[in-house]
Structures are given as C-alpha cells and as structure tokens.
Amino acid sequence: MKALCQLVASVALVGCGAAAKPASTPSQPTVTAEITASEYEGPIYKASSTTGWSILTEPTEIRESRQKFHLGAQYEGIALQNVKGSSHIKMVDVVFSDGSQQSIKLGQTLNDWQSTIPLALLRGKIDYIVVHGTTNVGSSYRLLGA
C-alpha cells in the first residue's frame, strides 16, 4: 500500500476540462486508476476508421464506483454514450501503453438529455481506462471510439 501511495504521489497527469478539450496547463490530480475497480468483462470491438464513432463495448454499468476497460488500441477519441437511464460520471483516467496517464474530470450525467460525452485524448494507444462514477439501477452506458 505504501508503494502504491508513493506511485500515486509521483505520477503527474494532464487534465482536460469539462468540454473535453486538452487543458493548456498540466494539473496533478491524484491517480485513482490503480484502486480496485469492477472489470468490464464483455467484448471490446474494433473502431472503424471510415465511420467516425464506433461502438466499442456492450451496454454496461459502473459497480464499486469505478469500471475498468482494457482497450489495447489506438483511438483519436473516446466517448461515453448513454444507453438507458442515467449514469453520473465523475472522471475518467486513461492509461496509455507507454505508461503515461491522463485524467479527465467531468462531473457530468449521461441521460436522455446529454446522451454522449466525448473525451479528447492527448496521446495514442490506450492500455486501459477507468470510469469513475455511479450508474442508477436499471441504467447502462457504453464506450465509443474513433
């Protein structure tokens, strides 16, 4: 646990604003991607470069306040899309294959009125992402990639 705390204290992340545009100055939020998260166990689909946004996952829900997705591919962008009900998204941690990380603070709710939240990525190939938040009972969302 002490090693994890030291790792958390030593890693610098670059944040993005609520509008999902890269921030002009780096921030150093606490990395929470390493904390226990529910694992998405469904299939991860390939994004098509010719169709814009592609569906990457089946509808899912956030359990244990975090959900981890192992992507292992390069994307221009990632988006969270509401499928049913509502999900409150606090933040998204992105861990790239080179070990660098990006933390995107959102504080937004996916629902019928805001059905998609696009995320601007600063680098290329993504190892995994962790979505922090809550999903209401009977609700679901999915990942899109471009």
Secondary structure, 3 states (H helix, E strand, C coil): CHHHHHHHHHCCCEEECCCCCECCCCCCCCCCCCCCCEECCCCECCCCCCCCCEECECCECCCCCEEEEEEEEECCEEEEEEEECCEEEEEEEEEECCCCEEEEEEEEEECCCCCEEEEECCCCEEEEEEEEEEECCCCEEEEEEC
